[in-house]
Amino acid sequence: MAKKTNDWQNKVSNMSQVGGIETSVLDNGPARGTRIAWINTGSGLRYKVAMDRALDIADAFYNQHSLAWLSRGGLTGPRPDANHGLEWLWSFGGGLVTTCGLTHTGGPETDEFGERGLHGRISNMPAEIESIIQPDPKNGSLDMSISATVRQSRVFGPHLELKRTLSSTLGRSSIRIHDVVTNQGNTPQAHMLLYHCNFGWPLVDEGVEIVYRGPCRSYGRPGDNEIFNDTWDYKTCSKPLKRHCGTGEGCGVIDVKPDTRGLCTVGFANRALNLGVSLTYPKAALPALTNWQHWGPGEYVCALEPGTNPPMGQKGAREQGTLQILKPGESRQYTLDIEVLNDLDTINRFCKRFG
């Protein structure tokens, strides 16, 4: 005899037993005092949100498998002053999603418009939490979300505001990021945004397929050319490479072909684990996809990074004519959907359609 679909209602006294959002403050190490939220979708997907780091996503797991790459330093407290040279790397914890911008993505640079450090300030800005909505399945609501405002602001500008909502649904292994960036100042401001999505072992492993459809070119540095060339299989994850010890790495820029709705879908397929991850985002808002491959022994990571530009910096984007300028009061909206693929048939269909 089939069980009633609402049979669980007589067996669960606290909805946290099924899933939901739990907030806390870390009390040890370099992240001491940092606010976090653990989000449990009840489907096997759970992830840690760093509320003091722009509502970025740090750890992420599906069942026993980690999805994200975590740097040796891991999650740290915010450093809003870190906007010189390569200081950003001191507080770069990796994680499933690190936000880069809001006015600059790319390496450090100085020009007549000012000095800019690696990847900008926003990931080091604490969020002002506006709402946490828990799932309420007894009343028919399976959705959960956390919303916040993050401000990148100084006297005389810029005054950019990021309104971010992270949402999931009880019983589904997916995350939606919805962002609205607004120029709240009284002068035009440069705007760049990049989602630094960092994937690691065991999802990323030797032989795992990197899935996307569209041409890829080397970013142009010597290390980039060693990976993104006609003789290297850069769509398959490599074994650890000694030449990637220290600063060894390769970056490619992909012109992803969108579907009929204007959406790009990319990701990873690990058939050995029956595990994959897809990223879906609108091509019009995020036209550039950067693929960072850093196969260093003990520092093994592959990132897919949708952005308004490749990480060329304000200067390069200005010269190319692709730098966005937000007028006072003007906004841009972005969405990024992250989904776990957990069976071989789904993974094979994903690869056939988007690979």
KOLSE-325735 format. One record per residue (C-alpha): x, y, z; residue in one letter; residue number from 0. Coordinates in nm, 4 decimals. Last residue first. Layout:
N
+----------+----------+----------+------+-----+
!       xx !       yy !       zz ! rest !  nr !
+----------+----------+----------+------+-----+
!        X !        Y !        Z !    a ! NUM !
...
+----------+----------+----------+------+-----+
END
This chain:
355
+----------+----------+----------+------+-----+
!       xx !       yy !       zz ! rest !  nr !
+----------+----------+----------+------+-----+
!   2.9135 !   2.0073 !  -2.4070 !    g ! 354 !
!   2.5739 !   2.1698 !  -2.3452 !    f ! 353 !
!   2.3146 !   1.9260 !  -2.4715 !    r ! 352 !
!   2.5146 !   1.6046 !  -2.4771 !    k ! 351 !
!   2.6921 !   1.6835 !  -2.1514 !    c ! 350 !
!   2.3692 !   1.7621 !  -1.9671 !    f ! 349 !
!   2.1976 !   1.4551 !  -2.1102 !    r ! 348 !
!   2.4869 !   1.2385 !  -1.9868 !    n ! 347 !
!   2.4749 !   1.3984 !  -1.6419 !    i ! 346 !
!   2.0997 !   1.3439 !  -1.6144 !    t ! 345 !
!   2.1364 !   0.9788 !  -1.7146 !    d ! 344 !
!   2.4283 !   0.9303 !  -1.4738 !    l ! 343 !
!   2.2497 !   1.0563 !  -1.1640 !    d ! 342 !
!   2.3146 !   1.3411 !  -0.9191 !    n ! 341 !
!   2.3304 !   1.6714 !  -1.1044 !    l ! 340 !
!   2.3701 !   1.9588 !  -0.8555 !    v ! 339 !
!   2.2352 !   2.2963 !  -0.9644 !    e ! 338 !
!   2.3740 !   2.6495 !  -0.9493 !    i ! 337 !
!   2.1594 !   2.9308 !  -1.0900 !    d ! 336 !
!   2.3146 !   3.2750 !  -1.1410 !    l ! 335 !
!   2.1004 !   3.5839 !  -1.1826 !    t ! 334 !
!   2.2008 !   3.9444 !  -1.2496 !    y ! 333 !
!   2.0285 !   4.2836 !  -1.2498 !    q ! 332 !
!   2.1868 !   4.6208 !  -1.3343 !    r ! 331 !
!   2.0765 !   4.9517 !  -1.1824 !    s ! 330 !
!   2.0861 !   5.3256 !  -1.2604 !    e ! 329 !
!   2.0232 !   5.5823 !  -0.9854 !    g ! 328 !
!   2.3226 !   5.7956 !  -1.0850 !    p ! 327 !
!   2.4497 !   5.6645 !  -1.4212 !    k ! 326 !
!   2.6219 !   5.3283 !  -1.4287 !    l ! 325 !
!   2.9130 !   5.2984 !  -1.6703 !    i ! 324 !
!   2.9902 !   4.9600 !  -1.8226 !    q ! 323 !
!   3.3391 !   4.9038 !  -1.9622 !    l ! 322 !
!   3.3243 !   4.7329 !  -2.3021 !    t ! 321 !
!   3.5026 !   4.9893 !  -2.5213 !    g ! 320 !
!   3.8170 !   4.7770 !  -2.5523 !    q ! 319 !
!   4.0374 !   5.0529 !  -2.4113 !    e ! 318 !
!   3.7908 !   5.1094 !  -2.1289 !    r ! 317 !
!   3.7718 !   4.7346 !  -2.0595 !    a ! 316 !
!   4.1511 !   4.7112 !  -2.0459 !    g ! 315 !
!   4.1777 !   4.9992 !  -1.8000 !    k ! 314 !
!   3.8894 !   4.8841 !  -1.5833 !    q ! 313 !
!   4.0447 !   4.5446 !  -1.5289 !    g ! 312 !
!   4.0953 !   4.2576 !  -1.7718 !    m ! 311 !
!   3.9226 !   3.9869 !  -1.5660 !    p ! 310 !
!   3.6989 !   3.8887 !  -1.8603 !    p ! 309 !
!   3.4017 !   4.1208 !  -1.8721 !    n ! 308 !
!   3.0468 !   4.1359 !  -1.7330 !    t ! 307 !
!   3.1297 !   3.8092 !  -1.5669 !    g ! 306 !
!   3.0756 !   3.4346 !  -1.5467 !    p ! 305 !
!   3.3692 !   3.2650 !  -1.3703 !    e ! 304 !
!   3.4220 !   2.8898 !  -1.3945 !    l ! 303 !
!   3.6960 !   2.7815 !  -1.1561 !    a ! 302 !
!   3.9175 !   2.4730 !  -1.1418 !    c ! 301 !
!   4.1179 !   2.4032 !  -0.8290 !    v ! 300 !
!   4.4034 !   2.1908 !  -0.6943 !    y ! 299 !
!   4.6255 !   2.3523 !  -0.4328 !    e ! 298 !
!   4.7894 !   2.0489 !  -0.2731 !    g ! 297 !
!   4.9832 !   1.9852 !  -0.5923 !    p ! 296 !
!   4.9048 !   2.2832 !  -0.8174 !    g ! 295 !
!   4.6434 !   2.2251 !  -1.0897 !    w ! 294 !
!   4.5308 !   2.5860 !  -1.1221 !    h ! 293 !
!   4.2799 !   2.6131 !  -1.4070 !    q ! 292 !
!   4.0781 !   2.9354 !  -1.4271 !    w ! 291 !
!   3.8021 !   2.9326 !  -1.6913 !    n ! 290 !
!   3.6654 !   3.2808 !  -1.7632 !    t ! 289 !
!   3.3153 !   3.3275 !  -1.9025 !    l ! 288 !
!   3.2225 !   3.6614 !  -2.0604 !    a ! 287 !
!   2.8751 !   3.7823 !  -2.1670 !    p ! 286 !
!   2.7240 !   3.8161 !  -1.8177 !    l ! 285 !
!   2.4115 !   4.0346 !  -1.8520 !    a ! 284 !
!   2.3246 !   3.9452 !  -2.2120 !    a ! 283 !
!   2.4377 !   3.5843 !  -2.1692 !    k ! 282 !
!   2.1879 !   3.5137 !  -1.8919 !    p ! 281 !
!   2.3085 !   3.2603 !  -1.6305 !    y ! 280 !
!   2.3112 !   2.8849 !  -1.5710 !    t ! 279 !
!   2.5790 !   2.6973 !  -1.3752 !    l ! 278 !
!   2.5690 !   2.3166 !  -1.3719 !    s ! 277 !
!   2.7232 !   2.0721 !  -1.1264 !    v ! 276 !
!   2.7881 !   1.7012 !  -1.1710 !    g ! 275 !
!   2.7977 !   1.3793 !  -0.9748 !    l ! 274 !
!   2.7614 !   1.0137 !  -1.0681 !    n ! 273 !
!   3.0892 !   0.9696 !  -0.8774 !    l ! 272 !
!   3.2891 !   0.8180 !  -1.1655 !    a ! 271 !
!   3.0784 !   1.0205 !  -1.4105 !    r ! 270 !
!   3.2140 !   1.3517 !  -1.2839 !    n ! 269 !
!   3.0561 !   1.6102 !  -1.5156 !    a ! 268 !
!   3.1334 !   1.9785 !  -1.4607 !    f ! 267 !
!   2.9603 !   2.3033 !  -1.5521 !    g ! 266 !
!   2.8180 !   2.5310 !  -1.8195 !    v ! 265 !
!   2.4733 !   2.6645 !  -1.9142 !    t ! 264 !
!   2.4245 !   2.9963 !  -2.0946 !    c ! 263 !
!   2.0774 !   3.1486 !  -2.1182 !    l ! 262 !
!   1.9475 !   3.3648 !  -2.4045 !    g ! 261 !
!   1.6124 !   3.1868 !  -2.4122 !    r ! 260 !
!   1.6993 !   3.0116 !  -2.7398 !    t ! 259 !
!   2.0143 !   2.8705 !  -2.5796 !    d ! 258 !
!   2.3370 !   3.0654 !  -2.5308 !    p ! 257 !
!   2.6730 !   2.9829 !  -2.6961 !    k ! 256 !
!   2.9525 !   3.0469 !  -2.4476 !    v ! 255 !
!   3.2352 !   3.2745 !  -2.5630 !    d ! 254 !
!   3.5039 !   3.1270 !  -2.3387 !    i ! 253 !
!   3.8122 !   3.3048 !  -2.2015 !    v ! 252 !
!   4.0986 !   3.0841 !  -2.0852 !    g ! 251 !
!   4.3185 !   3.1150 !  -1.7803 !    c ! 250 !
!   4.6167 !   2.9016 !  -1.6818 !    g ! 249 !
!   4.8033 !   2.8686 !  -1.3545 !    e ! 248 !
!   5.1457 !   2.8524 !  -1.1902 !    g ! 247 !
!   5.1750 !   3.1014 !  -0.9026 !    t ! 246 !
!   5.3176 !   2.8597 !  -0.6475 !    g ! 245 !
!   5.3271 !   2.5060 !  -0.7841 !    c ! 244 !
!   5.1528 !   2.4936 !  -1.1211 !    h ! 243 !
!   5.4634 !   2.3608 !  -1.2984 !    r ! 242 !
!   5.4420 !   2.0553 !  -1.0732 !    k ! 241 !
!   5.1057 !   1.9636 !  -1.2285 !    l ! 240 !
!   4.8301 !   1.7778 !  -1.0403 !    p ! 239 !
!   4.6298 !   1.5582 !  -1.2814 !    k ! 238 !
!   4.4251 !   1.7528 !  -1.5311 !    s ! 237 !
!   4.0540 !   1.8213 !  -1.5614 !    c ! 236 !
!   3.9285 !   1.7698 !  -1.9156 !    t ! 235 !
!   3.8164 !   2.0597 !  -2.1372 !    k ! 234 !
!   4.1772 !   2.1847 !  -2.1571 !    y ! 233 !
!   4.2914 !   1.8823 !  -2.3572 !    d ! 232 !
!   4.6308 !   2.0285 !  -2.4486 !    w ! 231 !
!   4.7662 !   2.0207 !  -2.8077 !    t ! 230 !
!   4.5575 !   2.2991 !  -2.9647 !    d ! 229 !
!   4.6318 !   2.5502 !  -2.6905 !    n ! 228 !
!   4.4763 !   2.6679 !  -2.3640 !    f ! 227 !
!   4.7036 !   2.5084 !  -2.1067 !    i ! 226 !
!   5.0565 !   2.6290 !  -2.1872 !    e ! 225 !
!   4.9144 !   2.9481 !  -2.3420 !    n ! 224 !
!   4.7636 !   3.0501 !  -2.0095 !    d ! 223 !
!   5.0984 !   3.0086 !  -1.8351 !    g ! 222 !
!   5.2650 !   3.2365 !  -2.0917 !    p ! 221 !
!   4.9910 !   3.5053 !  -2.0600 !    r ! 220 !
!   4.7366 !   3.5367 !  -2.3422 !    g ! 219 !
!   4.3923 !   3.4801 !  -2.1961 !    y ! 218 !
!   4.3934 !   3.1658 !  -2.4072 !    s ! 217 !
!   4.0929 !   3.1243 !  -2.6306 !    r ! 216 !
!   3.7743 !   2.9212 !  -2.6012 !    c ! 215 !
!   3.5006 !   2.8773 !  -2.8599 !    p ! 214 !
!   3.1508 !   2.7749 !  -2.7528 !    g ! 213 !
!   2.9637 !   2.4995 !  -2.5715 !    r ! 212 !
!   3.0510 !   2.4246 !  -2.2126 !    y ! 211 !
!   3.1233 !   2.1242 !  -1.9898 !    v ! 210 !
!   3.4510 !   2.0646 !  -1.8078 !    i ! 209 !
!   3.4814 !   1.6849 !  -1.8027 !    e ! 208 !
!   3.6420 !   1.5055 !  -1.5084 !    v ! 207 !
!   3.9532 !   1.3062 !  -1.6085 !    g ! 206 !
!   4.1607 !   1.3930 !  -1.2993 !    e ! 205 !
!   3.9342 !   1.5304 !  -1.0305 !    d ! 204 !
!   3.6912 !   1.8144 !  -0.9708 !    v ! 203 !
!   3.3884 !   1.6908 !  -0.7775 !    l ! 202 !
!   3.6266 !   1.5275 !  -0.5271 !    p ! 201 !
!   3.8048 !   1.7656 !  -0.5175 !    w ! 200 !
!   3.7533 !   2.1309 !  -0.6025 !    g ! 199 !
!   3.5299 !   2.3911 !  -0.7655 !    f ! 198 !
!   3.5668 !   2.7682 !  -0.7399 !    n ! 197 !
!   3.2966 !   3.0003 !  -0.8758 !    c ! 196 !
!   3.4453 !   3.3537 !  -0.9067 !    h ! 195 !
!   3.1289 !   3.5436 !  -1.0040 !    y ! 194 !
!   3.2474 !   3.8575 !  -1.1869 !    l ! 193 !
!   3.1125 !   4.2117 !  -1.1838 !    l ! 192 !
!   3.2366 !   4.5366 !  -1.3405 !    m ! 191 !
!   3.0891 !   4.8855 !  -1.3032 !    h ! 190 !
!   3.2439 !   5.2275 !  -1.3639 !    a ! 189 !
!   3.0601 !   5.5077 !  -1.1913 !    q ! 188 !
!   2.8551 !   5.8104 !  -1.3049 !    p ! 187 !
!   2.8145 !   6.0818 !  -1.0370 !    t ! 186 !
!   2.5428 !   6.1443 !  -0.7750 !    n ! 185 !
!   2.5758 !   5.8194 !  -0.5821 !    g ! 184 !
!   2.3347 !   5.5298 !  -0.5318 !    q ! 183 !
!   2.4645 !   5.3425 !  -0.8361 !    n ! 182 !
!   2.2637 !   5.0227 !  -0.8170 !    t ! 181 !
!   2.3631 !   4.6549 !  -0.8406 !    v ! 180 !
!   2.0771 !   4.4039 !  -0.8201 !    v ! 179 !
!   2.1695 !   4.0427 !  -0.7543 !    d ! 178 !
!   1.9754 !   3.7171 !  -0.7623 !    h ! 177 !
!   2.1695 !   3.4047 !  -0.6696 !    i ! 176 !
!   1.9735 !   3.0820 !  -0.7060 !    r ! 175 !
!   2.0880 !   2.7599 !  -0.5428 !    i ! 174 !
!   1.9945 !   2.4035 !  -0.6357 !    s ! 173 !
!   1.9628 !   2.0545 !  -0.4942 !    s ! 172 !
!   1.5842 !   2.0460 !  -0.4532 !    r ! 171 !
!   1.3932 !   1.8921 !  -0.1586 !    g ! 170 !
!   1.3366 !   2.2212 !   0.0240 !    l ! 169 !
!   1.3850 !   2.5027 !  -0.2239 !    t ! 168 !
!   1.6806 !   2.7382 !  -0.2394 !    s ! 167 !
!   1.7358 !   3.1128 !  -0.2391 !    s ! 166 !
!   2.0220 !   3.3592 !  -0.2111 !    l ! 165 !
!   1.9107 !   3.7208 !  -0.2402 !    t ! 164 !
!   2.1513 !   4.0077 !  -0.2990 !    r ! 163 !
!   2.1122 !   4.3846 !  -0.3093 !    k ! 162 !
!   2.4489 !   4.5297 !  -0.4079 !    l ! 161 !
!   2.4890 !   4.9041 !  -0.3601 !    e ! 160 !
!   2.7448 !   5.1256 !  -0.5303 !    l ! 159 !
!   2.8434 !   5.4618 !  -0.3851 !    h ! 158 !
!   3.1723 !   5.5542 !  -0.5531 !    p ! 157 !
!   3.2124 !   5.8129 !  -0.4301 !    g ! 156 !
!   3.3049 !   6.1521 !  -0.2798 !    f ! 155 !
!   3.2986 !   5.9934 !   0.0713 !    v ! 154 !
!   3.3144 !   5.6158 !   0.0384 !    r ! 153 !
!   3.0771 !   5.3328 !  -0.0504 !    s ! 152 !
!   3.0699 !   4.9702 !  -0.1526 !    q ! 151 !
!   2.7474 !   4.8691 !   0.0175 !    r ! 150 !
!   2.6090 !   4.5183 !   0.0655 !    v ! 149 !
!   2.2353 !   4.4760 !   0.1157 !    t ! 148 !
!   2.0902 !   4.1452 !   0.2289 !    a ! 147 !
!   1.8469 !   3.8648 !   0.1535 !    s ! 146 !
!   1.8370 !   3.5052 !   0.2786 !    i ! 145 !
!   1.5992 !   3.2553 !   0.1247 !    s ! 144 !
!   1.3871 !   2.9459 !   0.1781 !    m ! 143 !
!   1.1150 !   2.7955 !  -0.0414 !    d ! 142 !
!   0.9100 !   2.4856 !   0.0446 !    l ! 141 !
!   0.5867 !   2.6674 !   0.1288 !    s ! 140 !
!   0.2693 !   2.4563 !   0.1608 !    g ! 139 !
!   0.1623 !   2.5505 !   0.5122 !    n ! 138 !
!   0.3116 !   2.2413 !   0.6737 !    k ! 137 !
!   0.6052 !   2.2835 !   0.4375 !    p ! 136 !
!   0.7166 !   2.6124 !   0.5952 !    d ! 135 !
!   1.0603 !   2.6875 !   0.4524 !    p ! 134 !
!   1.2445 !   2.9637 !   0.6377 !    q ! 133 !
!   1.2714 !   3.3214 !   0.5171 !    i ! 132 !
!   1.5674 !   3.5253 !   0.6380 !    i ! 131 !
!   1.5363 !   3.8974 !   0.5771 !    s ! 130 !
!   1.7276 !   4.2254 !   0.5602 !    e ! 129 !
!   2.0811 !   4.1229 !   0.6519 !    i ! 128 !
!   2.3315 !   4.4066 !   0.6165 !    e ! 127 !
!   2.6258 !   4.2434 !   0.4421 !    a ! 126 !
!   2.9914 !   4.2796 !   0.5375 !    p ! 125 !
!   3.2282 !   4.3996 !   0.2600 !    m ! 124 !
!   3.5423 !   4.1998 !   0.1764 !    n ! 123 !
!   3.3905 !   4.0341 !  -0.1311 !    s ! 122 !
!   3.3024 !   4.3819 !  -0.2631 !    i ! 121 !
!   3.6504 !   4.5360 !  -0.2684 !    r ! 120 !
!   3.7991 !   4.4923 !  -0.6150 !    g ! 119 !
!   3.9318 !   4.1915 !  -0.8045 !    h ! 118 !
!   4.3041 !   4.2612 !  -0.7498 !    l ! 117 !
!   4.3664 !   4.6154 !  -0.6295 !    g ! 116 !
!   4.2610 !   4.9398 !  -0.7972 !    r ! 115 !
!   4.4368 !   5.2760 !  -0.7959 !    e ! 114 !
!   4.2739 !   5.5823 !  -0.9486 !    g ! 113 !
!   4.0988 !   5.7129 !  -1.2606 !    f ! 112 !
!   4.4205 !   5.8568 !  -1.4104 !    e ! 111 !
!   4.5684 !   5.5062 !  -1.4027 !    d ! 110 !
!   4.6720 !   5.2399 !  -1.1526 !    t ! 109 !
!   4.6326 !   4.8648 !  -1.1832 !    e ! 108 !
!   4.5979 !   4.5464 !  -0.9790 !    p ! 107 !
!   4.4718 !   4.2411 !  -1.1670 !    g ! 106 !
!   4.1166 !   4.1696 !  -1.2747 !    g ! 105 !
!   3.7674 !   4.2784 !  -1.1814 !    t ! 104 !
!   3.6899 !   4.6426 !  -1.0999 !    h ! 103 !
!   3.3926 !   4.8589 !  -0.9990 !    t ! 102 !
!   3.1769 !   4.6090 !  -0.8151 !    l ! 101 !
!   3.3796 !   4.3909 !  -0.8346 !    g ! 100 !
!   3.4509 !   4.0233 !  -0.7622 !    c !  99 !
!   3.2053 !   3.7972 !  -0.5798 !    t !  98 !
!   3.3367 !   3.4707 !  -0.4370 !    t !  97 !
!   3.1147 !   3.1679 !  -0.5017 !    v !  96 !
!   3.1750 !   2.8016 !  -0.4121 !    l !  95 !
!   3.4580 !   2.8782 !  -0.1755 !    g !  94 !
!   3.8068 !   3.0096 !  -0.2339 !    g !  93 !
!   3.9124 !   3.1641 !   0.0962 !    g !  92 !
!   4.0638 !   3.4757 !  -0.0583 !    f !  91 !
!   4.1646 !   3.6873 !   0.2430 !    s !  90 !
!   4.5374 !   3.7135 !   0.1741 !    w !  89 !
!   4.4726 !   3.6994 !  -0.2021 !    l !  88 !
!   4.2953 !   4.0380 !  -0.1948 !    w !  87 !
!   4.6264 !   4.1969 !  -0.0903 !    e !  86 !
!   4.7533 !   4.1493 !  -0.4477 !    l !  85 !
!   4.8133 !   4.5173 !  -0.5234 !    g !  84 !
!   4.6018 !   4.7467 !  -0.3098 !    h !  83 !
!   4.2314 !   4.7111 !  -0.2331 !    n !  82 !
!   4.2273 !   4.5325 !   0.1010 !    a !  81 !
!   4.0717 !   4.8046 !   0.3218 !    d !  80 !
!   3.7364 !   4.6255 !   0.3565 !    p !  79 !
!   3.9133 !   4.3232 !   0.5079 !    r !  78 !
!   3.6388 !   4.0803 !   0.6061 !    p !  77 !
!   3.7031 !   3.7922 !   0.8478 !    g !  76 !
!   3.8580 !   3.4807 !   0.7082 !    t !  75 !
!   3.7286 !   3.1686 !   0.5329 !    l !  74 !
!   3.9979 !   2.9248 !   0.4304 !    g !  73 !
!   4.3694 !   2.9984 !   0.4597 !    g !  72 !
!   4.4682 !   2.6900 !   0.2620 !    r !  71 !
!   4.2117 !   2.7781 !  -0.0024 !    s !  70 !
!   3.8789 !   2.5974 !  -0.0190 !    l !  69 !
!   3.7618 !   2.4403 !  -0.3446 !    w !  68 !
!   3.3901 !   2.3783 !  -0.3587 !    a !  67 !
!   3.1796 !   2.0690 !  -0.4305 !    l !  66 !
!   3.2581 !   1.8563 !  -0.1259 !    s !  65 !
!   3.1099 !   1.5084 !  -0.1418 !    h !  64 !
!   2.9459 !   1.3297 !   0.1517 !    q !  63 !
!   2.5887 !   1.4272 !   0.0581 !    n !  62 !
!   2.6307 !   1.7257 !  -0.1737 !    y !  61 !
!   2.8519 !   1.9773 !  -0.0011 !    f !  60 !
!   2.9258 !   2.3490 !  -0.0199 !    a !  59 !
!   3.1750 !   2.5508 !   0.1848 !    d !  58 !
!   3.2038 !   2.9276 !   0.1213 !    a !  57 !
!   2.9131 !   3.1040 !  -0.0498 !    i !  56 !
!   2.9282 !   3.4839 !  -0.0684 !    d !  55 !
!   2.6798 !   3.6948 !   0.1300 !    l !  54 !
!   2.9073 !   3.9970 !   0.0802 !    a !  53 !
!   3.1765 !   3.8527 !   0.3123 !    r !  52 !
!   3.0306 !   3.9219 !   0.6570 !    d !  51 !
!   2.7271 !   3.7072 !   0.5780 !    m !  50 !
!   2.9473 !   3.4173 !   0.4690 !    a !  49 !
!   2.6948 !   3.1600 !   0.3470 !    v !  48 !
!   2.7696 !   2.7920 !   0.4139 !    k !  47 !
!   2.6159 !   2.5250 !   0.1923 !    y !  46 !
!   2.4031 !   2.2136 !   0.2128 !    r !  45 !
!   2.2865 !   1.9897 !  -0.0711 !    l !  44 !
!   2.1737 !   1.6375 !   0.0219 !    g !  43 !
!   1.8075 !   1.7010 !  -0.0575 !    s !  42 !
!   1.7065 !   1.8612 !   0.2735 !    g !  41 !
!   1.8033 !   2.2020 !   0.1338 !    t !  40 !
!   2.0313 !   2.2822 !   0.4264 !    n !  39 !
!   2.1531 !   2.6423 !   0.4409 !    i !  38 !
!   2.4218 !   2.7190 !   0.6981 !    w !  37 !
!   2.4415 !   3.0901 !   0.7710 !    a !  36 !
!   2.7584 !   3.2701 !   0.8743 !    i !  35 !
!   2.8629 !   3.5710 !   1.0821 !    r !  34 !
!   3.2373 !   3.6231 !   1.1246 !    t !  33 !
!   3.3567 !   3.6851 !   1.4822 !    g !  32 !
!   3.6588 !   3.4562 !   1.4460 !    r !  31 !
!   3.7295 !   3.3933 !   1.0767 !    a !  30 !
!   4.1079 !   3.3947 !   1.1220 !    p !  29 !
!   4.0896 !   3.1225 !   1.3899 !    g !  28 !
!   3.8068 !   3.0564 !   1.6329 !    n !  27 !
!   3.4571 !   3.1736 !   1.7272 !    d !  26 !
!   3.2446 !   3.1564 !   1.4135 !    l !  25 !
!   2.9071 !   3.3285 !   1.4537 !    v !  24 !
!   2.5782 !   3.1479 !   1.3846 !    s !  23 !
!   2.2774 !   3.1317 !   1.1548 !    t !  22 !
!   2.0673 !   2.8260 !   1.0676 !    e !  21 !
!   1.8608 !   2.8094 !   0.7490 !    i !  20 !
!   1.6259 !   2.5246 !   0.6565 !    g !  19 !
!   1.6076 !   2.1477 !   0.6321 !    g !  18 !
!   1.4134 !   1.8387 !   0.7372 !    v !  17 !
!   1.5029 !   1.8111 !   1.1055 !    q !  16 !
!   1.5068 !   2.1910 !   1.1143 !    s !  15 !
!   1.1301 !   2.1600 !   1.0590 !    m !  14 !
!   1.0814 !   2.0554 !   1.4212 !    n !  13 !
!   0.8199 !   1.7992 !   1.5310 !    s !  12 !
!   0.8475 !   1.5626 !   1.2355 !    v !  11 !
!   0.6665 !   1.2255 !   1.2325 !    k !  10 !
!   0.2978 !   1.3156 !   1.2032 !    n !   9 !
!   0.3614 !   1.5577 !   0.9178 !    q !   8 !
!   0.5777 !   1.2982 !   0.7399 !    w !   7 !
!   0.2677 !   1.1040 !   0.6265 !    d !   6 !
!   0.1731 !   1.3915 !   0.3987 !    n !   5 !
!   0.2314 !   1.1984 !   0.0741 !    t !   4 !
!   0.0325 !   0.9019 !   0.2072 !    k !   3 !
!   0.2228 !   0.5789 !   0.1818 !    k !   2 !
!   0.1424 !   0.3402 !  -0.0994 !    a !   1 !
!   0.0000 !   0.0000 !   0.0000 !    m !   0 !
+----------+----------+----------+------+-----+
END
